[in-house]
Amino acid sequence: MRKSSLGLAGGSAPARLLYSSCSLEKTLQCSCSFHGIPTPSVQWWMGGTPVGVNNTDGSLQVTSTIIAPWANSTISLTEQPRMSTRLLCKGKNKNGTHALSILLLPRERSSPGKTFINGLIQGLVYGAIATALLFLCFTPLIMKYIRVKLSKKVAAVKATNNPKVRASQEAKMPLKPQEPGKSTISPSSEKQILHPLP
C-alpha cells in the first residue's frame, strides 16, 4: 500500500494543521486551515471556554468554511483580550487531533498624562520648525532693510564730512531775524559829493 504526503491512500488521514495566521488591524483575526479524511471539525477555545461555530456576539465572531477534505475557520476579536488570554484552534477527526495555541497579549494603553506630554513635545517640535521656516523666509527682507538703513547713515556721514556740501548747507541756513523795534544803520563805505550845476 502506498502512502501519500497527507495521509494513507485508501481514504483516511488524521487532522493536520497546514496553515495558520493572525493579523491585527482594527480587529484581531486568526485563521486555521486543517486537512484530513474524513474532513476535520474545527473548534476555537478562548481562555479554556469553547466558542461555537458561526458564533456572533459583541466581541467574538467565528466563521468556518468546509470544502472536503479542508476545514477553514477564522475568529475575530473586536475587544482587547484580558492579560495572557490563551486562544486555541483545534482540528479533529476520528483518526486524530491537531491544535494550535496562541497567547494573546493586550496592547499597552497610553495614560492621559503620557498622551499630553507626547502632544506637547510634538507641538513644540512643529512650532520650532515653523519658526525656523518663517525666519528663513523673512531673512532676505530683514537684511535688505538693514542694508538700506546703513547706506543712508553712511551717506549722511559722508555728506557732513564733505567741505563743499558743508559750505552749501551753511549758505542755505537762514539769517538770524532782527529783533522788532530796533533798526541798524550801516555806514556807507563810499562818499557821494554833490556839485551844484552852473
Accessible surface in RSA format (square Angstrom, percent):
REM  Atomic radii and reference values for relative SASA: ProtOr
REM  Chains: A
REM  Algorithm: Lee & Richards
REM  Probe-radius: 1.40
REM  Slices: 20
REM RES _ NUM      All-atoms   Total-Side   Main-Chain    Non-polar    All polar
REM                ABS   REL    ABS   REL    ABS   REL    ABS   REL    ABS   REL
RES MET A   1   201.41 104.3 113.14  74.9  88.27 210.2 111.49  94.8  89.92 119.1
RES ARG A   2   207.07  86.9 195.14  99.5  11.92  28.4  74.25 101.5 132.82  80.5
RES LYS A   3   156.54  76.4 132.67  81.4  23.87  56.8  75.84  68.3  80.70  86.0
RES SER A   4    65.58  55.4  44.97  60.0  20.61  47.5  46.20  98.4  19.38  27.1
RES SER A   5   119.21 100.7  71.62  95.6  47.59 109.6  59.14 125.9  60.07  84.2
RES LEU A   6    78.76  43.9  67.65  48.4  11.11  27.9  73.48  51.6   5.29  14.2
RES GLY A   7    16.03  19.8   0.00   N/A  16.03  19.8  14.25  39.1   1.78   4.0
RES LEU A   8    83.55  46.5  78.18  55.9   5.36  13.5  78.18  54.9   5.36  14.4
RES ALA A   9    51.80  47.6  38.29  59.1  13.50  30.7  46.80  65.9   5.00  13.2
RES GLY A  10    86.79 107.0   0.00   N/A  86.79 107.0  42.09 115.5  44.70 100.1
RES GLY A  11    43.73  53.9   0.00   N/A  43.73  53.9  24.40  66.9  19.33  43.3
RES SER A  12    40.17  33.9  39.71  53.0   0.47   1.1  20.98  44.7  19.19  26.9
RES ALA A  13     1.75   1.6   0.74   1.1   1.01   2.3   1.75   2.5   0.00   0.0
RES PRO A  14    40.09  29.2  39.70  36.2   0.40   1.4  39.70  32.8   0.40   2.5
RES ALA A  15     0.00   0.0   0.00   0.0   0.00   0.0   0.00   0.0   0.00   0.0
RES ARG A  16   108.46  45.5 108.46  55.3   0.00   0.0  34.35  46.9  74.11  44.9
RES LEU A  17    34.21  19.1  17.04  12.2  17.17  43.2  17.04  12.0  17.17  46.2
RES LEU A  18    80.42  44.8  46.46  33.2  33.96  85.4  51.08  35.9  29.34  79.0
RES TYR A  19   127.33  59.4 121.17  68.9   6.15  16.0  96.00  72.1  31.32  38.6
RES SER A  20    46.72  39.5  25.69  34.3  21.03  48.4   1.45   3.1  45.27  63.4
RES SER A  21    48.29  40.8  36.20  48.3  12.09  27.9  32.51  69.2  15.78  22.1
RES CYS A  22    65.62  49.6  31.20  34.8  34.42  80.9  24.86  63.0  40.76  43.9
RES SER A  23    59.64  50.4  52.18  69.6   7.46  17.2  42.62  90.8  17.02  23.8
RES LEU A  24    91.65  51.0  61.39  43.9  30.27  76.1  61.39  43.1  30.27  81.4
RES GLU A  25   144.49  83.0 123.13  93.2  21.36  50.9  50.77  98.2  93.72  76.5
RES LYS A  26   200.25  97.7 172.40 105.8  27.84  66.3 121.91 109.7  78.34  83.4
RES THR A  27    44.31  31.5  38.49  39.0   5.81  13.8  27.94  37.5  16.37  24.7
RES LEU A  28    27.29  15.2  26.38  18.9   0.91   2.3  26.38  18.5   0.91   2.5
RES GLN A  29    81.10  45.3  79.13  57.8   1.96   4.7   8.30  17.7  72.80  55.2
RES CYS A  30     0.53   0.4   0.32   0.4   0.21   0.5   0.53   1.3   0.00   0.0
RES SER A  31    29.28  24.7  28.09  37.5   1.19   2.8  12.95  27.6  16.33  22.9
RES CYS A  32     0.73   0.6   0.29   0.3   0.45   1.0   0.00   0.0   0.73   0.8
RES SER A  33    15.54  13.1  15.54  20.7   0.00   0.0   3.61   7.7  11.93  16.7
RES PHE A  34     0.00   0.0   0.00   0.0   0.00   0.0   0.00   0.0   0.00   0.0
RES HIS A  35    10.08   5.5   9.81   6.8   0.27   0.7   2.67   2.8   7.41   8.6
RES GLY A  36     0.00   0.0   0.00   N/A   0.00   0.0   0.00   0.0   0.00   0.0
RES ILE A  37    61.99  35.3  61.79  46.0   0.20   0.5  61.99  44.6   0.00   0.0
RES PRO A  38    60.09  43.8  53.81  49.1   6.28  22.8  60.09  49.6   0.00   0.0
RES THR A  39    41.05  29.2  18.16  18.4  22.89  54.5  12.73  17.1  28.32  42.8
RES PRO A  40     1.06   0.8   0.00   0.0   1.06   3.8   0.03   0.0   1.03   6.4
RES SER A  41    70.57  59.6  66.00  88.1   4.57  10.5  48.77 103.9  21.80  30.5
RES VAL A  42    13.82   9.1   3.17   2.9  10.64  25.6   3.40   3.0  10.42  28.3
RES GLN A  43    54.81  30.6  54.45  39.8   0.36   0.9  21.13  45.0  33.68  25.5
RES TRP A  44     2.36   0.9   1.61   0.8   0.75   1.8   1.61   0.9   0.75   1.2
RES TRP A  45    72.24  29.0  72.17  34.9   0.07   0.2  72.08  38.4   0.16   0.3
RES MET A  46    34.26  17.7  29.33  19.4   4.93  11.7  26.84  22.8   7.42   9.8
RES GLY A  47    46.11  56.9   0.00   N/A  46.11  56.9  18.75  51.5  27.36  61.3
RES GLY A  48    61.79  76.2   0.00   N/A  61.79  76.2  34.79  95.5  27.00  60.5
RES THR A  49    85.63  60.9  84.48  85.6   1.15   2.7  56.45  75.8  29.17  44.1
RES PRO A  50    72.77  53.0  57.87  52.7  14.91  54.2  57.88  47.8  14.89  92.6
RES VAL A  51    11.15   7.3   7.25   6.6   3.90   9.4  10.43   9.1   0.72   1.9
RES GLY A  52    41.19  50.8   0.00   N/A  41.19  50.8  32.93  90.4   8.25  18.5
RES VAL A  53    79.44  52.3  56.25  50.9  23.19  55.9  56.30  48.9  23.13  62.7
RES ASN A  54    99.35  68.5  78.42  75.8  20.93  50.4  27.09  65.2  72.25  69.8
RES ASN A  55    44.09  30.4  37.53  36.3   6.56  15.8   9.00  21.7  35.09  33.9
RES THR A  56    97.44  69.3  70.65  71.6  26.80  63.9  41.87  56.2  55.57  84.0
RES ASP A  57    83.30  58.4  57.51  57.2  25.79  61.0  40.80  96.0  42.50  42.4
RES GLY A  58    73.12  90.2   0.00   N/A  73.12  90.2  44.38 121.8  28.74  64.4
RES SER A  59    33.86  28.6  31.61  42.2   2.25   5.2   9.26  19.7  24.60  34.5
RES LEU A  60    24.27  13.5  22.48  16.1   1.79   4.5  23.74  16.7   0.54   1.4
RES GLN A  61    85.85  48.0  85.14  62.2   0.71   1.7  11.71  24.9  74.14  56.2
RES VAL A  62     1.31   0.9   1.11   1.0   0.20   0.5   1.11   1.0   0.20   0.5
RES THR A  63    67.36  47.9  65.05  65.9   2.31   5.5  49.30  66.2  18.06  27.3
RES SER A  64    32.85  27.8   9.97  13.3  22.88  52.7   9.99  21.3  22.86  32.0
RES THR A  65    75.93  54.0  71.91  72.9   4.02   9.6  44.61  59.9  31.32  47.3
RES ILE A  66   112.35  63.9  83.66  62.3  28.69  69.2  83.66  60.2  28.69  77.9
RES ILE A  67   116.15  66.1 112.15  83.6   4.00   9.6 116.15  83.6   0.00   0.0
RES ALA A  68    78.04  71.8  51.10  78.9  26.94  61.3  51.25  72.2  26.78  71.0
RES PRO A  69    40.88  29.8  40.87  37.3   0.01   0.0  40.88  33.7   0.00   0.0
RES TRP A  70    95.45  38.3  95.45  46.2   0.00   0.0  74.49  39.7  20.96  34.0
RES ALA A  71     1.02   0.9   1.02   1.6   0.00   0.0   1.02   1.4   0.00   0.0
RES ASN A  72    52.72  36.4  51.44  49.7   1.27   3.1  19.99  48.1  32.73  31.6
RES SER A  73     2.35   2.0   0.36   0.5   1.99   4.6   1.35   2.9   0.99   1.4
RES THR A  74    38.50  27.4  37.64  38.2   0.87   2.1  16.71  22.4  21.79  32.9
RES ILE A  75     0.00   0.0   0.00   0.0   0.00   0.0   0.00   0.0   0.00   0.0
RES SER A  76    14.04  11.9  13.94  18.6   0.10   0.2   6.13  13.1   7.91  11.1
RES LEU A  77    10.22   5.7   7.00   5.0   3.22   8.1   7.00   4.9   3.22   8.7
RES THR A  78    78.79  56.0  50.61  51.3  28.18  67.1  50.04  67.2  28.75  43.5
RES GLU A  79   114.11  65.5 101.70  76.9  12.41  29.5  38.17  73.8  75.93  62.0
RES GLN A  80    66.90  37.4  39.68  29.0  27.22  64.8  21.42  45.6  45.48  34.5
RES PRO A  81    25.66  18.7  12.70  11.6  12.96  47.1  21.70  17.9   3.96  24.6
RES ARG A  82   193.80  81.4 183.95  93.8   9.85  23.5  81.38 111.2 112.42  68.1
RES MET A  83   141.87  73.5 119.67  79.2  22.20  52.9 107.53  91.4  34.33  45.5
RES SER A  84    63.06  53.3  45.92  61.3  17.15  39.5  26.63  56.7  36.43  51.0
RES THR A  85    14.07  10.0   8.09   8.2   5.98  14.3  11.44  15.4   2.63   4.0
RES ARG A  86   127.89  53.7 124.24  63.3   3.65   8.7  46.79  63.9  81.10  49.2
RES LEU A  87     0.00   0.0   0.00   0.0   0.00   0.0   0.00   0.0   0.00   0.0
RES LEU A  88    46.41  25.8  46.41  33.2   0.00   0.0  46.41  32.6   0.00   0.0
RES CYS A  89     0.00   0.0   0.00   0.0   0.00   0.0   0.00   0.0   0.00   0.0
RES LYS A  90    61.57  30.0  60.87  37.3   0.71   1.7  17.35  15.6  44.22  47.1
RES GLY A  91     0.00   0.0   0.00   N/A   0.00   0.0   0.00   0.0   0.00   0.0
RES LYS A  92   119.96  58.5 117.03  71.8   2.93   7.0  59.13  53.2  60.82  64.8
RES ASN A  93    17.31  11.9   2.01   1.9  15.30  36.8  12.53  30.2   4.77   4.6
RES LYS A  94   175.05  85.4 128.01  78.5  47.04 112.0  83.42  75.1  91.63  97.6
RES ASN A  95    61.59  42.5  31.43  30.4  30.17  72.6  14.78  35.6  46.82  45.2
RES GLY A  96    23.96  29.5   0.00   N/A  23.96  29.5  22.93  62.9   1.03   2.3
RES THR A  97    69.04  49.1  40.72  41.3  28.32  67.5  28.94  38.9  40.11  60.6
RES HIS A  98    63.43  34.7  61.08  42.5   2.36   6.0  37.46  38.6  25.97  30.2
RES ALA A  99    44.82  41.2  20.89  32.2  23.93  54.4  20.89  29.4  23.93  63.4
RES LEU A 100    47.86  26.7  46.43  33.2   1.42   3.6  47.86  33.6   0.00   0.0
RES SER A 101    55.82  47.2  29.65  39.6  26.17  60.3  29.53  62.9  26.29  36.8
RES ILE A 102    32.00  18.2  28.89  21.5   3.11   7.5  32.00  23.0   0.00   0.0
RES LEU A 103    88.07  49.0  63.44  45.4  24.63  61.9  63.44  44.6  24.63  66.3
RES LEU A 104    11.45   6.4   9.71   6.9   1.74   4.4  11.45   8.0   0.00   0.0
RES LEU A 105   115.20  64.2  90.02  64.4  25.19  63.3  90.02  63.2  25.19  67.8
RES PRO A 106    39.36  28.7  21.98  20.0  17.38  63.2  22.71  18.7  16.66 103.5
RES ARG A 107   131.42  55.2 119.43  60.9  12.00  28.6  59.60  81.5  71.82  43.5
RES GLU A 108   155.12  89.1 117.61  89.0  37.51  89.3  56.65 109.6  98.47  80.4
RES ARG A 109   190.35  79.9 162.43  82.8  27.92  66.5  72.97  99.7 117.38  71.1
RES SER A 110    69.56  58.8  43.87  58.5  25.69  59.2  22.64  48.2  46.91  65.7
RES SER A 111    60.81  51.4  52.92  70.6   7.89  18.2  44.33  94.4  16.48  23.1
RES PRO A 112   117.15  85.4 105.98  96.6  11.17  40.6 112.76  93.1   4.38  27.2
RES GLY A 113    42.85  52.8   0.00   N/A  42.85  52.8  37.12 101.9   5.73  12.8
RES LYS A 114   104.92  51.2 100.23  61.5   4.69  11.2  64.11  57.7  40.81  43.5
RES THR A 115    76.81  54.6  71.88  72.9   4.93  11.7  67.35  90.5   9.46  14.3
RES PHE A 116   138.74  69.4 129.88  80.4   8.86  23.1 137.71  83.5   1.03   2.9
RES ILE A 117    95.02  54.1  95.02  70.8   0.00   0.0  95.02  68.4   0.00   0.0
RES ASN A 118    78.44  54.1  72.66  70.2   5.77  13.9  25.45  61.3  52.99  51.2
RES GLY A 119    39.12  48.2   0.00   N/A  39.12  48.2  29.68  81.4   9.44  21.1
RES LEU A 120    93.11  51.9  85.71  61.3   7.40  18.6  91.32  64.1   1.79   4.8
RES ILE A 121    96.38  54.8  96.24  71.7   0.13   0.3  96.37  69.4   0.00   0.0
RES GLN A 122    94.27  52.7  89.83  65.7   4.44  10.6  26.47  56.3  67.80  51.4
RES GLY A 123    41.08  50.7   0.00   N/A  41.08  50.7  32.25  88.5   8.83  19.8
RES LEU A 124   117.39  65.4 109.68  78.5   7.71  19.4 112.05  78.7   5.34  14.4
RES VAL A 125    76.37  50.3  72.65  65.8   3.72   9.0  76.24  66.2   0.13   0.4
RES TYR A 126   133.00  62.1 128.73  73.2   4.27  11.1  95.07  71.4  37.93  46.8
RES GLY A 127    35.16  43.4   0.00   N/A  35.16  43.4  33.93  93.1   1.22   2.7
RES ALA A 128    64.86  59.6  50.19  77.5  14.67  33.4  58.40  82.2   6.46  17.1
RES ILE A 129    92.27  52.5  89.14  66.4   3.14   7.6  92.24  66.4   0.04   0.1
RES ALA A 130    50.63  46.6  46.59  71.9   4.03   9.2  49.96  70.4   0.67   1.8
RES THR A 131    90.93  64.7  89.30  90.5   1.63   3.9  64.94  87.2  25.99  39.3
RES ALA A 132    52.47  48.2  44.93  69.3   7.54  17.2  52.01  73.2   0.47   1.2
RES LEU A 133   103.95  57.9 103.67  74.2   0.28   0.7 103.72  72.8   0.23   0.6
RES LEU A 134   105.61  58.8 105.30  75.3   0.31   0.8 105.57  74.1   0.03   0.1
RES PHE A 135   127.12  63.6 120.91  74.9   6.21  16.2 126.59  76.8   0.53   1.5
RES LEU A 136   118.20  65.8 106.34  76.1  11.85  29.8 106.61  74.9  11.58  31.2
RES CYS A 137    87.67  66.3  66.69  74.4  20.98  49.3  23.94  60.7  63.73  68.7
RES PHE A 138   103.43  51.7 103.43  64.1   0.00   0.0 103.43  62.7   0.00   0.0
RES THR A 139    42.09  29.9  41.65  42.2   0.43   1.0  41.85  56.2   0.23   0.4
RES PRO A 140    83.83  61.1  73.30  66.8  10.53  38.3  80.29  66.3   3.54  22.0
RES LEU A 141   109.35  60.9 103.69  74.2   5.67  14.2 104.58  73.4   4.77  12.8
RES ILE A 142    84.12  47.9  81.24  60.5   2.88   6.9  84.12  60.6   0.00   0.0
RES MET A 143    90.15  46.7  89.97  59.5   0.19   0.4  69.49  59.1  20.67  27.4
RES LYS A 144   127.11  62.0 127.11  78.0   0.00   0.0  69.90  62.9  57.21  60.9
RES TYR A 145   137.68  64.3 132.79  75.6   4.88  12.7 107.39  80.7  30.29  37.3
RES ILE A 146    77.74  44.2  76.68  57.1   1.06   2.6  77.74  56.0   0.00   0.0
RES ARG A 147   146.87  61.7 143.57  73.2   3.30   7.9  66.50  90.9  80.37  48.7
RES VAL A 148    68.15  44.8  66.85  60.5   1.31   3.2  68.10  59.2   0.06   0.2
RES LYS A 149   100.73  49.1 100.33  61.6   0.40   1.0  43.67  39.3  57.06  60.8
RES LEU A 150   100.50  56.0 100.50  71.9   0.00   0.0 100.50  70.6   0.00   0.0
RES SER A 151    65.02  54.9  54.12  72.2  10.90  25.1  48.59 103.5  16.43  23.0
RES LYS A 152   136.50  66.6 128.69  79.0   7.81  18.6  78.97  71.1  57.53  61.3
RES LYS A 153   137.62  67.1 133.58  82.0   4.03   9.6  81.25  73.1  56.37  60.0
RES VAL A 154    78.54  51.7  75.96  68.8   2.59   6.2  78.42  68.1   0.12   0.3
RES ALA A 155    59.70  54.9  50.36  77.7   9.34  21.2  55.28  77.9   4.41  11.7
RES ALA A 156    57.54  52.9  48.07  74.2   9.47  21.5  56.78  80.0   0.76   2.0
RES VAL A 157    89.08  58.6  87.69  79.4   1.39   3.4  89.04  77.4   0.05   0.1
RES LYS A 158   142.35  69.4 135.72  83.3   6.63  15.8  85.70  77.1  56.65  60.3
RES ALA A 159    33.71  31.0  29.16  45.0   4.56  10.4  33.38  47.0   0.33   0.9
RES THR A 160    78.36  55.7  71.94  72.9   6.42  15.3  66.76  89.7  11.59  17.5
RES ASN A 161   100.02  69.0  83.35  80.5  16.66  40.1  25.60  61.6  74.42  71.9
RES ASN A 162    62.19  42.9  57.13  55.2   5.06  12.2  11.90  28.6  50.29  48.6
RES PRO A 163    98.50  71.8  93.12  84.9   5.38  19.5  94.61  78.1   3.89  24.2
RES LYS A 164   169.52  82.7 159.10  97.6  10.43  24.8 107.09  96.4  62.44  66.5
RES VAL A 165    48.81  32.1  47.14  42.7   1.67   4.0  48.81  42.4   0.00   0.0
RES ARG A 166   117.34  49.3 117.18  59.7   0.16   0.4  37.03  50.6  80.31  48.7
RES ALA A 167    58.72  54.0  51.38  79.3   7.34  16.7  54.12  76.2   4.60  12.2
RES SER A 168    52.30  44.2  44.66  59.6   7.64  17.6  40.34  85.9  11.96  16.8
RES GLN A 169    90.96  50.9  87.18  63.7   3.78   9.0  33.36  71.0  57.60  43.7
RES GLU A 170   105.34  60.5  92.78  70.2  12.57  29.9  31.06  60.1  74.28  60.6
RES ALA A 171    87.35  80.3  49.03  75.7  38.32  87.2  61.59  86.7  25.76  68.2
RES LYS A 172   169.77  82.8 139.84  85.8  29.94  71.3  91.71  82.6  78.06  83.1
RES MET A 173   125.04  64.8 111.19  73.6  13.85  33.0  94.22  80.1  30.82  40.8
RES PRO A 174   123.87  90.3  97.08  88.5  26.79  97.4 107.30  88.6  16.57 103.0
RES LEU A 175   168.46  93.8 150.10 107.4  18.36  46.1 152.36 107.0  16.09  43.3
RES LYS A 176   187.00  91.2 159.59  97.9  27.41  65.3 107.18  96.5  79.81  85.0
RES PRO A 177   112.59  82.1  93.39  85.1  19.20  69.8 103.94  85.8   8.65  53.8
RES GLN A 178   136.82  76.5 108.29  79.1  28.53  67.9  48.80 103.9  88.02  66.8
RES GLU A 179   111.71  64.1 103.19  78.1   8.52  20.3  41.36  80.0  70.36  57.4
RES PRO A 180   130.96  95.4 103.72  94.5  27.25  99.0 114.44  94.5  16.53 102.7
RES GLY A 181    88.47 109.1   0.00   N/A  88.47 109.1  44.79 122.9  43.68  97.8
RES LYS A 182   146.05  71.2 130.39  80.0  15.66  37.3  88.99  80.1  57.05  60.8
RES SER A 183    99.90  84.4  72.07  96.2  27.83  64.1  44.89  95.6  55.01  77.1
RES THR A 184   111.83  79.5  83.69  84.8  28.14  67.1  70.90  95.2  40.93  61.9
RES ILE A 185   163.10  92.8 132.47  98.7  30.63  73.8 135.96  97.9  27.14  73.7
RES SER A 186    97.26  82.2  76.78 102.5  20.49  47.2  44.86  95.5  52.40  73.4
RES PRO A 187   125.37  91.4  99.52  90.7  25.85  94.0 108.45  89.5  16.92 105.1
RES SER A 188    92.83  78.4  58.38  77.9  34.46  79.4  48.28 102.8  44.55  62.4
RES SER A 189   116.36  98.3  73.95  98.7  42.40  97.7  56.38 120.1  59.98  84.0
RES GLU A 190   135.08  77.6 122.84  92.9  12.24  29.1  43.33  83.8  91.75  74.9
RES LYS A 191   195.51  95.4 163.22 100.1  32.29  76.9 109.52  98.6  86.00  91.6
RES GLN A 192   162.83  91.1 129.66  94.8  33.17  79.0  40.90  87.1 121.93  92.5
RES ILE A 193   133.36  75.9 107.39  80.0  25.98  62.6 110.56  79.6  22.81  61.9
RES LEU A 194   166.16  92.5 141.67 101.3  24.50  61.6 143.77 101.0  22.39  60.3
RES HIS A 195   146.17  79.9 122.44  85.1  23.73  60.7  83.71  86.3  62.46  72.7
RES PRO A 196   127.97  93.3 100.77  91.9  27.20  98.9 112.53  92.9  15.44  96.0
RES LEU A 197   167.91  93.5 141.01 100.9  26.90  67.6 141.24  99.2  26.67  71.8
RES PRO A 198   176.09 128.3 101.86  92.9  74.23 269.8 143.73 118.7  32.36 201.1
END  Absolute sums over single chains surface
CHAIN  1 A    16138.7      13233.4       2905.3      10523.0       5615.7
END  Absolute sums over all chains
TOTAL         16138.7      13233.4       2905.3      10523.0       5615.7
